Amino acid sequence: MTTGHRISTANPDNPEVAHEDSDVNVRAILGFGAGLIVVAYQNIFYFRQWPEPTVWLVAGTYAAGAFILGTTLVLAFEDRFAEQL
């Protein structure tokens, strides 16, 4: 039974290393969060009105989640952070 995930080798010189091609679309996730922030700023500075509470809630949750994830990754790879980039 296949799961639909393609596995490919990243480097033909080292076939033991395999990477999954069907991963999450990180650009879509970051674009969604950036879009929320743009809408909030547009409402505040252009239309001169506060965004809806749901926009604040989702944008705040996204920002807090991104901060927690970033902090966790930096602390986890602190000793070899430059190599992980």
Short mmCIF file of the C-alpha atoms (twelve columns), coordinates in Angstrom:
data_MODEL
# 
_entry.id   MODEL 
# 
loop_
_atom_site.group_PDB 
_atom_site.id 
_atom_site.type_symbol 
_atom_site.label_atom_id 
_atom_site.label_alt_id 
_atom_site.label_comp_id 
_atom_site.label_asym_id 
_atom_site.label_seq_id 
_atom_site.Cartn_x 
_atom_site.Cartn_y 
_atom_site.Cartn_z 
_atom_site.pdbx_PDB_model_num 
ATOM 1  C CA . MET A 1  0.000   0.000  0.000  1 
ATOM 2  C CA . THR A 2  1.480   3.321  -1.034 1 
ATOM 3  C CA . THR A 3  0.974   6.553  0.849  1 
ATOM 4  C CA . GLY A 4  1.418   8.825  -2.156 1 
ATOM 5  C CA . HIS A 5  4.698   10.284 -0.934 1 
ATOM 6  C CA . ARG A 6  7.578   10.322 -3.361 1 
ATOM 7  C CA . ILE A 7  11.029  9.698  -1.970 1 
ATOM 8  C CA . SER A 8  14.049  10.892 -3.917 1 
ATOM 9  C CA . THR A 9  17.757  10.964 -3.260 1 
ATOM 10 C CA . ALA A 10 19.115  14.442 -2.715 1 
ATOM 11 C CA . ASN A 11 22.607  13.649 -3.922 1 
ATOM 12 C CA . PRO A 12 23.465  10.888 -6.422 1 
ATOM 13 C CA . ASP A 13 26.863  10.544 -4.734 1 
ATOM 14 C CA . ASN A 14 25.168  9.545  -1.482 1 
ATOM 15 C CA . PRO A 15 22.096  7.383  -2.246 1 
ATOM 16 C CA . GLU A 16 21.611  6.488  1.429  1 
ATOM 17 C CA . VAL A 17 20.214  9.972  2.083  1 
ATOM 18 C CA . ALA A 18 16.571  10.212 1.004  1 
ATOM 19 C CA . HIS A 19 14.278  13.242 1.050  1 
ATOM 20 C CA . GLU A 20 10.534  13.389 0.726  1 
ATOM 21 C CA . ASP A 21 9.382   15.553 -2.191 1 
ATOM 22 C CA . SER A 22 5.753   16.011 -1.108 1 
ATOM 23 C CA . ASP A 23 6.361   18.124 1.951  1 
ATOM 24 C CA . VAL A 24 4.329   21.034 3.294  1 
ATOM 25 C CA . ASN A 25 4.250   24.169 1.186  1 
ATOM 26 C CA . VAL A 26 6.130   26.554 3.468  1 
ATOM 27 C CA . ARG A 27 5.659   29.478 1.067  1 
ATOM 28 C CA . ALA A 28 1.878   29.089 1.293  1 
ATOM 29 C CA . ILE A 29 1.966   29.084 5.090  1 
ATOM 30 C CA . LEU A 30 4.217   32.142 5.266  1 
ATOM 31 C CA . GLY A 31 2.210   33.894 2.553  1 
ATOM 32 C CA . PHE A 32 -1.015  33.329 4.477  1 
ATOM 33 C CA . GLY A 33 0.451   34.917 7.604  1 
ATOM 34 C CA . ALA A 34 1.937   37.805 5.654  1 
ATOM 35 C CA . GLY A 35 -1.435  38.382 3.980  1 
ATOM 36 C CA . LEU A 36 -3.144  38.641 7.349  1 
ATOM 37 C CA . ILE A 37 -0.636  41.216 8.515  1 
ATOM 38 C CA . VAL A 38 -1.007  43.234 5.291  1 
ATOM 39 C CA . VAL A 39 -4.803  43.263 5.636  1 
ATOM 40 C CA . ALA A 40 -4.554  44.403 9.251  1 
ATOM 41 C CA . TYR A 41 -2.159  47.246 8.362  1 
ATOM 42 C CA . GLN A 42 -4.296  48.251 5.390  1 
ATOM 43 C CA . ASN A 43 -7.389  48.469 7.583  1 
ATOM 44 C CA . ILE A 44 -5.580  50.527 10.204 1 
ATOM 45 C CA . PHE A 45 -3.619  52.969 8.040  1 
ATOM 46 C CA . TYR A 46 -5.646  53.232 4.832  1 
ATOM 47 C CA . PHE A 47 -9.249  52.729 5.913  1 
ATOM 48 C CA . ARG A 48 -8.624  54.123 9.430  1 
ATOM 49 C CA . GLN A 49 -10.541 51.358 11.176 1 
ATOM 50 C CA . TRP A 50 -9.500  48.532 13.446 1 
ATOM 51 C CA . PRO A 51 -9.562  45.043 11.928 1 
ATOM 52 C CA . GLU A 52 -12.156 42.515 13.001 1 
ATOM 53 C CA . PRO A 53 -11.375 40.582 16.200 1 
ATOM 54 C CA . THR A 54 -11.013 37.365 14.210 1 
ATOM 55 C CA . VAL A 55 -8.210  38.922 12.143 1 
ATOM 56 C CA . TRP A 56 -6.441  39.979 15.353 1 
ATOM 57 C CA . LEU A 57 -6.900  36.505 16.805 1 
ATOM 58 C CA . VAL A 58 -5.605  34.626 13.767 1 
ATOM 59 C CA . ALA A 59 -2.728  37.054 13.123 1 
ATOM 60 C CA . GLY A 60 -1.728  37.001 16.798 1 
ATOM 61 C CA . THR A 61 -1.884  33.215 16.927 1 
ATOM 62 C CA . TYR A 62 0.188   32.988 13.751 1 
ATOM 63 C CA . ALA A 63 2.772   35.435 15.113 1 
ATOM 64 C CA . ALA A 64 3.005   33.642 18.454 1 
ATOM 65 C CA . GLY A 65 3.302   30.261 16.739 1 
ATOM 66 C CA . ALA A 66 6.014   31.527 14.391 1 
ATOM 67 C CA . PHE A 67 7.916   33.029 17.327 1 
ATOM 68 C CA . ILE A 68 7.689   29.823 19.371 1 
ATOM 69 C CA . LEU A 69 8.702   27.653 16.409 1 
ATOM 70 C CA . GLY A 70 11.612  29.937 15.527 1 
ATOM 71 C CA . THR A 71 12.848  30.106 19.099 1 
ATOM 72 C CA . THR A 72 12.597  26.337 19.458 1 
ATOM 73 C CA . LEU A 73 14.574  25.749 16.268 1 
ATOM 74 C CA . VAL A 74 17.267  28.283 17.145 1 
ATOM 75 C CA . LEU A 75 17.705  26.805 20.617 1 
ATOM 76 C CA . ALA A 76 17.684  23.222 19.306 1 
ATOM 77 C CA . PHE A 77 20.356  23.905 16.678 1 
ATOM 78 C CA . GLU A 78 22.235  26.576 18.629 1 
ATOM 79 C CA . ASP A 79 25.596  24.852 18.497 1 
ATOM 80 C CA . ARG A 80 25.432  24.103 14.736 1 
ATOM 81 C CA . PHE A 81 22.977  26.747 13.544 1 
ATOM 82 C CA . ALA A 82 25.136  28.030 10.668 1 
ATOM 83 C CA . GLU A 83 25.437  24.526 9.192  1 
ATOM 84 C CA . GLN A 84 21.664  23.971 9.374  1 
ATOM 85 C CA . LEU A 85 20.965  27.069 7.262  1 
# 
